[in-house]
Structure formats: C-alpha cells, structure tokens
C-alpha cells in the first residue's frame, strides 16, 4: 500500500502555470529576504557607530564638562542624570541608560559576564 501512495504522489505533474507561480513566489520571498538582510546590516553598522560615539563621549565627559558654560553643564547633567538631588554639598544621583551600564562595567572590567562559562572552542549551532 505504501508503494502505491508513493507512486501516486510521483504521478503528479507540475504545469507551466504552477511552476511560474511558485517561481514568482520564491523570487519575491528571496527579494524580501535580501532587503531584510540589508536592513539588518545597516542597523548593525549604525549600532557600532552609536556605541563608539557613546564610549567616546563617556571617556571625555570630565573634559567636556570642565570646558563648558554653566548652561551646557546643566544640559549635560540633565542628559546623564536621573532624578539628581542636592544634599548639602553632595549631589545624589542615578545615571541614565546606557551610562549606568558603562559605569558599572568600567568598575568590574567584566563586559561579558558569563563568557568564561562558555566553551569558546566548539560553537554550538
């Protein structure tokens, strides 16, 4: 019985119209995938450029702050700090994202926590 089923499936013929329709569908899908791939590549490049600018700004923050006018200092603090409060002569604050993560990772030097737990010699797919 199984052989008869296989034989019947093999007897189905693809017409030119069916072929053309499927070819058109696959070409459209292929084009859509190429567009998505290009968009992801652009987003990846933009991410690295933005990350580079953020790290550059973070590394020069003190220099920028000290050379700025009072209004620029206020704008920079508003950009960096979340809910700053002056307590006597002390400024209590929490850094906004992504500066909080940069400051935290700068303290630990562990930018990829858990990486030591992964076997880097044999990738898993």
N, C-alpha and C positions, 0 to 999 in steps of 0.2 A: 504494500500500500504506500509506503514511504517513497519508493521509486516512482510510483505513478504521480504523486504530488510534485516531486522534483521535475519530472518530465513535463507536467502541465505548466509549471512556472517557466520552464525553459522555452516553451512554445509561444510565450507572449512576445509579440513583435513591437518594436518601437517605431512609430511612424515618424515621418519627417517633421510634422507639426509638433509631436510630443518632444522630439529632440530639440527643435528650435525653441520651444517654450522653456524647457529645462536649461538650455544653454543660456538663454536670456536671463533667467532667474539666477544662475550661478555667476554670470558676468556682473550683474547688478550687486549681488552679495559680495563678490570679490572687490568691486569698486568701493562699496561701503566699508569693507574691512581696511582697504588701503587708506581711505580718508580717516578712519578711526586711528589707525596706526600713526599717521602723520600728526593728528591732533595730540596723541599721547606723547609723541616725540617733542613737539613744541612745548607742551606743558612741562615735560621733564626738563627741558632746557631752561624754561622760564623759572622753574623751581630752583635750579642751581644758581642762576643769576641773582635771584632774590635772596637766597641763602647767603651767597657771597657778599652781597651788599649789607645784609643784616649783620653778619660777622664783622665786616669792616667797620661799620658804624659802632658796634659794640666795643671793638678794640680801641677806637679813637674817642669814645664817649667823654672821657675826662678832658681831653684836649679840646674837643668841640665845646664842651660846657664852659670851660675856663675862658675861652676866647670869645664867648657870645655876649650879647647885650642882655639886659635883665628880661626883656620881653621874650627873647629867644630862649633864655634859660627856663622861663616859665613854660613855654610851649614844649620844650624838650622834656621837662619833668612831667607835664601832663601826658605826653606821648608814652613815657616809660612807666609811670607810677599809677597804681590803682589805689584809690582812697588814701592819699597821704594825709598824715595828721602831725601837727607840730606839738610836741610835748616838752615844754620848757625850751631847751636849746637843742633837743633831739628831734629828728624827723623820723616818724614811724611810717613805714610804707610796705607795700607788696608790689613786686614788679609785674607788669602786664606780660601776657604771652606775646611773642616767644622769648622775651628777655629773661623771664623767670627760669625757663629751661636752660638757656645759655649760661646763666649764673650758676645754676645747680650743677651742670655738667663741668663747668670750669673749676668748681671746687673738688670734684671727685676724679676728673680725668677719665671717667668710665662712660664714654659716649655711646657705647653699645652694650648695655647691661645684658648679661646672659650669654654673650657671644662665646665666652670660654666654655660654656656648657655644650656648645655645638661642635660636632666633628667637622672641621673645615676641609678635611682631606677627601671626603667622599660625599658629594652633594646628593641630596635625596630629591627625586623627581616624582 
